[in-house]
Amino acid sequence: MTTAPYHKDNDDNDDMLSIEEAAAFLRVPVATMRYWRYCGTGPFSFKVQRHVRYWRTDLVLWRAEQGRRPDAASPQRMSL
C-alpha cells in the first residue's frame, strides 16, 4: 500500500470509494487495483473493517503523479 499525504478535508468533503468504484474511476480492471495494492504501487488505500476503500482525491493525485513519472518500459531516444 502506498502512502499519500493525509488531507483533513478527506473526512468531510471527499468521497470514499470501494475498490470497484475506484477501478471504474481509473478505468482499470478491479484485478489491476488488487495487484497494485499487493505490490504497493497503486494509489493510497485503507481498510474499513474488511473492506478496501480509497479517497477520490487520492486517486486524482496518484493519477496525476503517474503522468509525470518517466516510464521505465518505454524506449528512450538516443541521440546519434
Backbone as numpy.savetxt, mean C-alpha at the origin, in Angstrom:
# Nx Ny Nz CAx CAy CAz Cx Cy Cz
4.95 -6.13 6.89 4.11 -4.97 6.89 5.00 -3.74 6.89
4.79 -2.84 5.96 5.58 -1.63 5.91 4.99 -0.62 6.87
5.82 0.31 7.26 5.33 1.32 8.17 5.18 2.63 7.43
4.17 3.34 7.79 3.92 4.67 7.23 3.70 5.61 8.40
3.94 6.87 8.19 3.73 7.80 9.30 2.28 7.77 9.75
2.09 7.80 11.05 0.74 7.79 11.60 0.16 9.18 11.47
-1.00 9.29 10.90 -1.67 10.56 10.73 -2.83 10.61 11.70
-2.83 11.60 12.59 -3.90 11.72 13.56 -5.26 11.80 12.89
-5.32 12.43 11.71 -6.58 12.58 11.01 -7.16 11.26 10.53
-6.31 10.20 10.45 -6.82 8.91 9.98 -8.03 8.46 10.78
-7.97 8.64 12.08 -9.05 8.14 12.92 -10.37 8.86 12.66
-10.30 10.14 12.36 -11.52 10.93 12.28 -12.03 11.15 10.85
-11.11 11.38 9.91 -11.53 11.84 8.59 -11.19 10.88 7.47
-10.64 9.73 7.75 -10.20 8.82 6.71 -11.06 7.57 6.71
-11.10 6.93 5.55 -11.85 5.68 5.43 -10.95 4.50 5.75
-11.47 3.58 6.55 -10.78 2.32 6.84 -11.30 1.30 5.84
-10.38 0.71 5.07 -10.77 -0.21 4.01 -10.38 -1.64 4.34
-11.18 -2.58 3.89 -10.84 -3.99 3.98 -9.81 -4.30 2.91
-9.24 -5.49 2.96 -8.24 -5.87 1.95 -8.88 -5.92 0.55
-10.12 -6.33 0.47 -10.82 -6.36 -0.82 -11.04 -4.96 -1.37
-11.44 -4.03 -0.50 -11.64 -2.65 -0.92 -10.32 -1.99 -1.30
-9.27 -2.28 -0.54 -7.94 -1.72 -0.85 -7.44 -2.25 -2.19
-7.65 -3.53 -2.46 -7.23 -4.12 -3.73 -7.99 -3.47 -4.89
-9.27 -3.25 -4.72 -10.05 -2.59 -5.76 -9.58 -1.15 -5.97
-9.25 -0.46 -4.88 -8.77 0.91 -4.96 -7.46 0.99 -5.74
-6.54 0.04 -5.48 -5.25 0.02 -6.17 -5.30 -0.71 -7.50
-6.43 -1.35 -7.78 -6.63 -2.10 -9.03 -5.64 -3.25 -9.16
-5.52 -4.01 -8.08 -4.70 -5.22 -8.08 -5.51 -6.35 -7.47
-5.14 -7.59 -7.74 -5.86 -8.71 -7.12 -5.64 -8.74 -5.60
-6.59 -9.31 -4.89 -6.47 -9.46 -3.44 -5.23 -10.30 -3.11
-4.94 -11.29 -3.93 -3.76 -12.13 -3.70 -2.48 -11.30 -3.73
-2.43 -10.29 -4.58 -1.27 -9.40 -4.63 -1.14 -8.61 -3.34
-2.25 -8.13 -2.82 -2.23 -7.41 -1.54 -1.71 -8.30 -0.44
-2.15 -9.55 -0.43 -1.67 -10.50 0.59 -0.18 -10.78 0.44
0.28 -10.90 -0.80 1.70 -11.16 -1.05 2.54 -9.96 -0.62
2.12 -8.75 -0.96 2.84 -7.56 -0.54 2.90 -7.47 0.98
1.81 -7.82 1.63 1.79 -7.79 3.10 2.77 -8.81 3.66
2.79 -10.00 3.09 3.70 -11.08 3.51 5.16 -10.65 3.33
5.46 -10.03 2.20 6.83 -9.59 1.90 7.22 -8.31 2.62
6.24 -7.58 3.11 6.52 -6.31 3.78 6.78 -5.18 2.81
6.33 -5.31 1.57 6.59 -4.28 0.57 5.36 -3.45 0.22
4.23 -3.83 0.71 2.99 -3.14 0.34 2.70 -1.95 1.22
1.52 -1.38 1.04 1.13 -0.23 1.86 0.93 -0.63 3.32
1.00 0.36 4.19 0.82 0.14 5.62 -0.53 -0.52 5.86
-0.53 -1.56 6.67 -1.76 -2.25 7.02 -1.73 -2.58 8.51
-2.87 -2.90 9.04 -2.97 -3.24 10.45 -4.16 -4.17 10.63
-4.23 -4.78 11.79 -5.33 -5.70 12.07 -6.28 -5.10 13.09
-7.55 -5.32 12.84 -8.60 -5.04 13.81 -9.19 -6.40 14.11
-8.83 -6.90 15.27 -9.12 -8.28 15.64 -8.48 -9.20 14.61
-9.26 -9.95 13.83 -8.69 -10.87 12.84 -8.61 -10.27 11.44
-9.09 -9.06 11.26 -9.27 -8.50 9.93 -8.19 -7.49 9.58
-7.62 -7.62 8.38 -6.62 -6.68 7.89 -7.33 -5.44 7.36
-6.81 -4.28 7.75 -7.40 -3.01 7.34 -6.33 -2.07 6.81
-6.76 -1.13 5.99 -5.89 -0.11 5.40 -6.58 1.24 5.53
-5.81 2.30 5.76 -6.34 3.65 5.68 -6.23 4.09 4.23
-7.28 4.69 3.70 -7.27 5.15 2.31 -6.10 6.12 2.06
-5.83 7.02 2.99 -4.73 7.97 2.83 -3.40 7.25 2.68
-3.19 6.19 3.45 -1.93 5.44 3.34 -1.80 4.76 1.99
-2.91 4.31 1.40 -2.86 3.72 0.07 -2.46 4.76 -0.96
-3.02 5.96 -0.85 -2.69 7.04 -1.79 -1.22 7.41 -1.66
-0.73 7.56 -0.43 0.68 7.92 -0.20 1.61 6.84 -0.70
1.28 5.58 -0.43 2.12 4.47 -0.87 2.19 4.42 -2.39
1.05 4.60 -3.04 1.02 4.57 -4.51 1.85 5.71 -5.09
1.78 6.88 -4.48 2.56 8.01 -4.95 4.06 7.73 -4.81
4.46 7.08 -3.73 5.86 6.71 -3.53 6.33 5.73 -4.59
5.48 4.84 -5.01 5.86 3.84 -6.01 6.16 4.49 -7.34
5.49 5.56 -7.65 5.74 6.25 -8.90 7.07 6.98 -8.92
7.61 7.29 -7.74 8.87 8.00 -7.65 10.08 7.08 -7.52
9.84 5.81 -7.24 10.95 4.86 -7.07 11.46 4.39 -8.42
12.78 4.30 -8.58 13.27 3.70 -9.83 12.96 2.20 -9.82
12.49 1.71 -10.92 12.13 0.30 -11.02 13.38 -0.51 -11.31
13.72 -1.41 -10.40 14.92 -2.23 -10.55 14.80 -3.21 -11.71
13.58 -3.56 -12.08 13.39 -4.54 -13.14 13.48 -3.93 -14.54
13.33 -2.63 -14.64 13.36 -2.01 -15.96 14.80 -1.79 -16.40
15.09 -2.01 -17.66 16.45 -1.81 -18.14 16.81 -0.33 -18.14
18.02 -0.04 -17.75 18.46 1.35 -17.74 19.17 1.65 -19.06
19.00 2.85 -19.51 19.64 3.25 -20.75 21.14 3.43 -20.51
21.89 2.94 -21.42 23.33 3.09 -21.33 23.77 4.06 -22.42
24.57 5.01 -22.03 25.07 5.95 -23.04 26.33 5.37 -23.67
26.43 5.55 -24.96 27.59 5.03 -25.68 28.57 6.12 -25.96
